[in-house]
Each structure stands twice: as structure tokens, then as C-alpha cells.
Amino acid sequence: MIGPFEQALLALMIFVIMLGMGASLTPRDFYLALKRPYGLFIGIIAQYGFMPFIGFLLITLLPLPQAIAIGVLIMSCMPGGTTSNIFTYFSKGNLALSVLMTVTSTVFGVLLIPVILVLYATALDLAIPRENIIMTLVLLLVPVGIGMVLRRLSANIGAVTEFFGSILALFFILFLLVSWVPRNWQFLVTTTPATYVAAIGLGVFGISIGYAFARSLRLHPRNARTVALETGIQNGPLAIAIIAFTFAGSEAQNYMAVPALYSLFIVIVATVVTLLFRRANTAAEQKMPDSLL
């Protein structure tokens, strides 16, 4: 599915995406997050509570081969992606909260992702090499740290880096469309409907449950939209990178199927959701108190 050249390009793209994520942060952001931890708590629960459980249910209820099941599990345990920040902006959500939730879920993911993967893999009787995954996650924090340093040294350089990181996340989807889809057309045609349901369902159920959860807590609609998008839009490129750097040969190719399909369809799902969110009664929302959470 993904050749050596694409793996090298993927590694470079992931580095720049994570660099841009780090460039969006300042130490003050963490201070504000710790000052109001309620929002971070909601984000962690949504990202690492709901999404892995949704993946678990999809694996349990759908007739999926083991390789596809592992792909679903890995994809469901990923942190939020920078793509969610873009859709949050266009859906008139809380962009500051979106960026904070994305980065927080990524940082906490170094500890939580291996733990959650092991728990669910044990329950599903699936083999996951947690040591390799931990090493990959730790290495991916390096560009985040570099991005924060760049932002500290120069706000302009940090802003440019952040912009290119976000754009590159969308470019990755286009890259899949023009490179991966034509070469794997036979796979796309012959793969089972259950695989498509799992790949698309992760995003649809994640956004829906995230929104319902946020509204049940009586969050402002802007923040509820943000939590919804942050919950359902996972970091697809990161999932593919982890698989590429953890597994080898045909094994890795099979595991990549769900993250690749998810990355393709989540843009469509998120676009439809954004259009629905933009139809919200913003005039009524403006009369409501608009705290962070």
C-alpha cells in the first residue's frame, strides 16, 4: 500500500505537522490549561475514553479480519489531529480550545496510547508491540518541542511553521488521493463493507458522541462543536506513521488500510458536519456567556 519513498515522505510530513503543532504553543498555554483543567479533562475523556471504546465496539460487532481489527484499534487510540483545528475554525468553534485539546491529547498520548492499546488488545486477543509504539510516540514529541522553541525565538517564524503544519495535514489527504488510491484501487473495490463501516463509523460516531457529551455538560455551543470535532477527527497521519515504523512488510500494509480509509473519509464527514454547525443560530449563541468551558 505504501512504498519506501512514501514512507520517507510520510516521515518528513509527520515531522513538519508535529513541528507546526508545537509552534502553536507557548508555556502560557499550558499554564492556562492547568488553571482551568476542566476543559482538558473533558478532552482526555472524549479522546481516550470514548474513541477507543467506539473502536472496541466496532471490532466486536463487525465481521473484521484480525489485520483490519488492529488497524481500527490503533486508529481509535490516536490523539486529535491538526485537521480538527481547521474545521473548528470554519465551524465557528473555539479555536483556542481546539488547539489546546489537540496538543494536550498528543502529549498525554505518549502515556495513554500504549496503556489503552494493551488493555483493549488483551480484551480482543490482538498482539500489539507496545515498546515500538512507545518509542515512536516519544520520538514524535521531539518536533513538538522544536516547534515550541521556534515560537519562543520568533513569533513570526512560529506562526509560519504553525500554518505550514496545518496545511500539510490537509496535503497529506490529497497525497493519499493522488498516490495511494489509484495504486490500491483493487483493494478499495474488493474490501468488505464492514471495513468501510469501521473506517467511516469512527469519525461519525466520535463526532456525534463528543457533541452529545459536551451538550450534556451544558457547554456553550461553540465549545460543544469544538469538543465534537476534536473527538471524532483523529490524527490519521500519525496512525499510519506508527504502523509504518512499528510493523514490517505485508503486515504493515494490511494494518494501514483503516487509517488510510479513515483519513480519506474524515474530511468528507467533517465537511458535512461543519456545514451543519454553521447553520446554528449564532445570533442566539452570542447572547450566551462564552467562557472557555
N, C-alpha and C positions, 0 to 999 in steps of 0.2 A: 504493500500500500504506500509506504513512504521509503524512498531510496536514500542512499548515503548523502547525496547532495542536499536533498530536502531536510535530512536530519541535521546537517551542519547549518543550513539556513534557518531551521527551526530554533536551534540553539542560540543563534545570533538574535533572532526576533524575540525570543523569550527574554534574553538579556536586556534588550532595549525596552521591552514592555515593563519589566520589573524596575529598570532604571527610571523610567518615566513615573512609575508608581511611587518610588522613593522621592523623586523630585517634587512630588505634590505635597510632601510632608515637611513639617518643621517640628522641633521639640515642643513648641507651644500646642500643636495639635494633640499630642499625647497628654499634655497637661490638662487641656480642656476635656479630653476624653475621660481621664481619671477623675476629673472634677465632677463630671456628670456620667457616671458609669452605667446608668440605666439604659442608655442607648446602645452601649457596647454589649451589655447583657442580652438585650433583645436580638442584636445582630448575631451573637455567638449561638444563641438558642436556635434562631432561624436557620443559620448556615450549617451548623454542625449537629443540630438536633433533628430538625425536620427533613433536610435534604437526604442525609444517609438513610433515614427511616423510609422515605419515599422510595429510594433506590432498593432498599431491602424488600419492600412490598412488591415492587415491580418484578424483582428477581423471583420472589416466591410465587407470585400469581401468574406470571407469563412463562410459556414453554421456551426458555432461552438456553442455548448451549453454554457450557461452562466458560468458554473464552469470552462470549458476549456478556455473561453474568459478571465476570471480573471487570470488564470494561464499564459496565453500569455502576458497579460498586465504587470503582476509582473515580469515575466522573461525579458521582453523587457526594463524594467526600471532599471535593475541591473547594477552595475559597472563592469568594466573589471575584469576577473579572473586571478589568478596566472598562470593558464594553458597557457594563451596567452604569458607569458614571455618565457616559454619553446619552444613554436612553433616559436616565434620570433627569438630565438637563432638558431634553426635548419633551419629557412628560410633565414638566413644571414641578418636579420633585425638589427635595432638599439636597443640592449638590454637595454641600459641605459634609452632610451626614453620609452621603453615598461614598465619597472618597474615604472618609474615616472608617466606615464599615468594611470597605474593600481591603484597605491596608491592614486593619486590625485582624480580619479573618485570615489574611495571608501570614501575618506574623504568628498568630496563635496556631495556625495550621501546622507549623513545624512540630508542635507538641501533640495537637489533637488529631491530625490526619492519620498518623501511624496507629494511634490508640484505637480510633474508631474503625479503621480498616481491619485491624486484628480482631476486634470484637465481632464485627459483622461477618468477616471471612470465616471465623471459627463457627459462628452460628449457621453459616451457609455451607460449611465444609469446603471452603475455597483456599488455595495456597497463595499467600501474599508475602513477597520478600521485604519485610518491613525495614531491614537495615539499609537496603539500597534506596528505598523511598526516603528514609530519614536523611541520608547523605545528600540526595538530590535537593530536598527541601532546604537544607542548611546552606548548600551552595547557592541556591536561588535568592537567599537573603542578602548575599554579597552585593549584587547590583542595587538592591533597595537601599542599602547603606551608602553606596557610592552616590546614588541619586540625592539622598538627603544632604550629603556633603556638598554636592554641586549647588543645591538650592541655598545652602548656608553661605557658600562663597559668593554666589551671584544670583540674585532673584531672576534676572533676565535669562541666564543660562538654565536655571531650574525650570522656568516657565516653558522655554522652548523644548527642553527634554521631556517635560510632562506632556506637552502637546504631541510630540512625535511618538511617545509611548502609547498614548491613547489611539492615535491614528493607525499605528502599526497593528494594534489589536484587531481593528476592522480589516486592515490589509491582509491579515492572516486568513480571515474568512474568504476574501476574494482569491487569495492564493490557493486555498483548498478548491474553490470553484473551478479555476482555470487549469490547475495542475492535477489535483487528486481525483476529482470527479471523472474526467474523461478516461483516465487510465484504469479506474476502478468501476467503470460503468457496468460491467458484467456482474460484479459483486452487488452493486446497488439494485440491479434488476432482479437478481436471484435471492437476495437476502430475505429472511422471513418477515412477515408483517409484525410479529412480536418485537423484533429488533427495532423497527421504526417506532412502534408504540412506546418502547422503553426510552429511546433517544429523545423523542419529542415530548413524552409524558413528563420527564424530569423537569423540563422548563415550565411546562404548562401547570403542572401540579405545584411546583415550587413557588411560582408567582402567585397562584391562587391562594395557597395556604399561607404564604407570607403576608399577603394583603389581609386575609381574614384574621390572622393572628394580630396584626398591627391594629386593625379596627376594633377588635375585641378589647384591646388595651386602651381604646379611646384616644389613639394618637391623632394628631392633626392629619387631614387627608394628604397633604404634601409629604409628610413623613411616612404615612402608610404606603403611598406609592413607592417611596424610596426603599422601604423595607421589602416590599413585594419584589421589586426588580433586583435588589441585592440578593434576595433569597434564591430566586429562580435562575438568574444569569450567573452560571459558574464559569470558572477560568478554564475554558476548553483547551487553549494552547498549553497551559500548564499540565493538564492531564495527559495530553499527547507527549509532551516532553518527558514527563515522569515515566511513561510507558516505554518511550524510545530509549531512555537512559538506564532503565531498570531491567527490561527483558531483551531478548535477542531473537533474531531470525523470524520465522513464520509465527512464532508465539506472540511476539510483539505486534506483528501486523494484525493478527486476529483481535487482540485486545484493543487496538486503536479504533476499531470500527465504530463503537458507540460514541467516544469523544469526537471523532470526526463528523459523524452524522449530527450529533448534538450541536456542534459548532456551526454547522450549516443551517440547521433549522431554528436555532435560538434567535437568530437575527430576524427571521420572519415572525416568530412568535412575539418577540419583544416589540417589533414594529407595530403589530396589531394591537398589543396591549397599550403601547404609547399613544396610539390614535384614540383608543377608548378613554385613557386617562385625560387626554387633552380636551375631551368633551365634558369634563367635570365642570360643575358650577363654580368657577373661580371667583366670581363676584361674592358668592356666599362664603367661600373659604376666606376671603380677605377680611371678613368681619370676625373671624375666629382668632383667638390668641395663638401666636405662632412661635412657640418655644422650640428648642431643638428636638425634644421628645415629650 
